[in-house]
Amino acid sequence: MRKVIGIGETILDIIFRDQQPSAAVPGGSVFNGIVSLARTGVPVCFISETGNDRVGNIILKFMTDNGIPTDHVNVFPDGKSPVSLAFLNEQSDAEYIFYKDYPKQRLDVVFPRLEEDDIVMLGSYYALNPVLRDKVLELLSQAREQKAIVYYDPNFRSSHKDEAIKLAPTIIENLEYANIVRGSREDFFYMYGQTDADKIYKDKIKFYCPNFLCTAGAESIALRTGNISKNYSVEPIQAVSTIGAGDNFNAGIIFGLLTLGVRYRDLNTLDEGTWDQIIRLGMEFSREVCCSFNNSVSPEFAAAHRYRR
């Protein structure tokens, strides 16, 4: 049975609108997508870490409530679980402040067993952090060995733009392991100072990974593969919060790969019609998450999108 393995941080997002807290929800970019997939019935594993404190307990309970095993979460005794404050503007986009206090020993966990055609999700600074690099590489090399699909979302924030040159070799290494790369125009601007999807694909991605998706918020989605170059328009919506929009676009794409039975060996020869269906699901998952303060799709949406193995 195919499964999705995510590796990333768990964090408690405290969401502010008009300077007042509106909600507190467990989050983390890969985590948000894993929660959505688990709600639809996709078998998932999540590799992460959290503190032995009240925030950590909220996150672990949230995982259990959503059918995500906690076996691969390192609960550290010293240090505190990370928290983020997310301030929403008039467009419902968030500006973040992060509070983190990790111990020296990180990710002391046993990895789940990877099998052919499983899907590994990784992204954000978590996938670049030198402190975690050995563990991330261990997972990536297992994925390559087993012929699991690697889905990489750089999710490169402005807070790291000054480190872009220093992190470039690690980003390239992740791109080499990846089978699909999905990033926002903003990510590539902070990484490379570029926003044109064709140029980003040709200059920065294609050599390492043939399958590329570039999103531009509410504007458009660019798909570039070895034999397809296509842009998709995005339906306008009145967003409550755009937190988790990209993370759930990723979840929808992965849900599409699974439900349409796309395997590792098929990826580089997918036809346009199959990509159309996969991207439509990415847009549906993303749109759903913008309609509430939740970081993942609602149980009602998940019930209408049950994963049938």
Residue pairs with C-beta under 8 A, 6 or more apart in sequence:
1 43
1 309
2 43
2 115
2 117
2 118
2 119
2 258
2 309
3 42
3 43
3 44
3 45
3 112
3 115
3 118
3 119
4 34
4 37
4 42
4 43
4 44
4 45
4 118
4 119
4 120
4 121
4 254
4 258
5 44
5 45
5 46
5 47
5 112
5 114
5 118
5 119
5 120
5 121
5 139
5 148
6 30
6 31
6 33
6 34
6 44
6 45
6 46
6 47
6 48
6 120
6 121
6 122
7 30
7 46
7 47
7 48
7 120
7 121
7 122
7 126
7 127
7 135
7 136
7 139
8 28
8 29
8 30
8 31
8 46
8 47
8 48
8 121
8 122
8 123
8 124
8 126
8 127
9 28
9 29
9 30
9 31
9 48
9 49
9 82
9 124
9 126
10 26
10 27
10 28
10 31
10 46
10 48
10 49
10 50
10 59
10 63
10 73
10 81
10 82
11 26
11 27
11 28
11 31
11 81
11 82
11 83
11 84
11 98
12 24
12 25
12 26
12 27
12 55
12 58
12 59
12 81
12 82
12 83
12 84
13 24
13 25
13 26
13 27
13 84
13 86
13 243
13 295
14 21
14 23
14 24
14 83
14 84
14 85
14 86
15 21
15 22
15 23
15 24
15 25
15 86
15 88
15 94
15 241
15 243
15 293
16 22
16 85
16 86
16 87
16 88
17 88
19 87
22 88
22 293
23 293
23 294
25 293
25 294
25 295
26 35
26 58
26 59
26 62
26 63
26 295
27 84
27 243
27 244
27 295
28 48
29 123
29 124
29 126
29 153
29 155
29 246
29 247
30 46
30 121
30 122
30 123
30 124
30 126
30 153
30 247
31 46
31 48
31 247
31 295
32 244
32 247
32 248
32 251
32 289
32 295
32 296
33 121
33 247
33 248
33 250
33 251
33 254
33 296
34 44
34 46
34 68
34 121
34 251
35 62
35 66
35 68
35 295
35 296
36 247
36 248
36 251
36 252
36 255
36 285
36 289
36 296
36 297
36 302
37 44
37 251
37 254
37 255
37 307
38 44
38 66
38 67
38 68
39 66
39 67
39 296
39 297
39 299
39 302
40 255
40 297
40 302
40 305
40 306
40 307
41 302
41 306
41 307
42 254
42 255
42 258
42 307
44 67
44 68
44 69
45 68
45 69
45 71
45 72
45 112
46 63
46 68
46 69
46 72
46 73
47 72
47 73
47 107
47 109
47 111
47 112
47 139
48 72
48 73
48 74
49 73
49 74
49 75
49 76
49 102
49 106
49 107
49 109
50 56
50 59
50 60
50 73
50 74
50 75
50 76
50 81
51 75
51 76
51 79
51 80
51 81
51 101
52 75
52 76
52 77
53 80
53 81
55 80
55 81
55 82
55 83
56 75
56 81
59 81
60 70
60 73
60 75
63 69
63 70
63 73
64 70
66 296
71 110
71 112
72 109
72 110
72 111
72 112
73 109
74 106
74 107
74 108
74 109
76 102
76 103
76 105
76 106
76 108
77 103
78 103
79 101
79 102
79 103
80 101
82 98
82 99
82 100
82 101
82 102
83 98
83 99
84 96
84 97
84 98
84 99
85 96
85 97
85 99
86 94
86 95
86 96
86 243
87 94
87 95
87 96
87 97
88 94
88 241
88 243
89 95
91 239
91 242
92 239
92 240
92 241
92 242
92 290
93 242
94 241
94 242
94 243
96 157
106 131
106 132
106 135
107 132
107 135
111 138
111 139
111 142
114 120
114 139
114 142
114 143
114 145
114 146
114 148
115 146
115 148
116 146
116 147
116 148
116 263
116 264
117 147
117 148
117 149
117 263
117 264
118 143
118 146
118 148
118 149
119 148
119 149
119 150
119 151
119 254
119 257
119 258
120 139
120 140
120 143
120 148
120 149
120 150
120 151
121 151
121 153
121 250
121 254
122 136
122 139
122 140
122 150
122 151
122 152
122 153
122 174
123 152
123 153
123 154
123 155
123 250
124 153
124 154
124 155
124 156
124 157
125 156
125 157
125 160
126 132
126 136
127 136
127 152
127 154
127 174
128 160
128 167
128 170
128 171
128 174
130 170
133 170
137 173
140 150
140 174
140 177
141 177
142 148
143 149
143 150
143 177
144 150
144 177
147 264
147 265
148 264
149 179
149 180
149 257
149 264
149 267
150 177
150 178
150 179
150 180
151 178
151 179
151 180
151 182
151 250
151 253
151 254
152 174
152 175
152 177
152 178
152 180
152 181
152 182
152 209
153 181
153 182
153 183
153 246
153 247
153 250
154 171
154 174
154 181
154 183
154 187
154 188
154 191
155 183
155 184
155 187
155 246
156 164
156 183
156 187
156 188
156 190
156 191
157 190
158 186
158 190
160 167
160 190
161 190
161 191
164 190
164 191
164 192
171 191
172 208
175 181
175 204
175 205
175 208
175 209
176 208
176 209
178 208
178 209
179 209
179 211
179 264
179 267
180 209
180 211
180 212
180 213
180 253
180 267
181 205
181 209
181 211
181 212
181 213
182 212
182 213
182 214
182 215
182 246
182 249
182 250
182 253
183 213
183 214
183 215
184 214
184 215
184 216
184 217
184 246
185 195
185 197
185 214
185 215
185 216
185 217
186 217
188 194
188 195
188 200
188 204
188 214
189 195
191 204
192 200
192 203
192 204
194 200
194 203
194 204
197 212
197 214
197 222
197 224
197 231
198 222
198 224
198 229
200 212
200 214
201 212
201 214
201 222
201 224
205 212
205 224
206 212
206 224
210 225
210 226
210 268
211 224
211 225
211 226
211 267
211 268
212 222
212 223
212 224
212 225
213 221
213 222
213 223
213 224
213 253
213 279
213 282
214 221
214 222
214 224
215 221
215 222
215 246
215 249
216 222
217 234
217 242
217 245
218 234
218 236
218 237
218 239
219 234
220 231
220 232
220 233
220 234
221 231
221 232
221 234
221 279
221 282
221 283
222 230
222 231
222 232
223 229
223 230
223 231
223 232
223 275
223 279
225 268
225 270
225 275
226 268
227 269
228 270
228 272
228 275
230 272
230 275
232 279
232 283
234 283
235 283
235 287
237 287
237 290
237 291
239 245
239 290
239 291
240 290
240 291
240 292
240 293
241 290
241 292
241 293
242 290
243 289
243 293
243 295
244 289
244 294
244 295
244 296
245 286
245 289
245 290
246 286
247 289
247 295
248 285
248 286
248 288
248 289
248 296
248 297
249 282
249 283
249 285
249 286
250 282
251 285
251 296
251 297
252 281
252 282
252 283
252 284
252 285
252 286
253 278
253 279
253 281
253 282
255 281
255 285
255 305
255 307
256 262
256 277
256 278
256 279
256 280
256 281
256 282
257 278
258 307
259 281
259 307
259 308
260 274
260 277
260 278
262 270
262 274
262 278
270 278
281 305
284 305
285 297
285 301
288 297
288 298
288 301
289 295
289 296
289 297
292 298
297 305
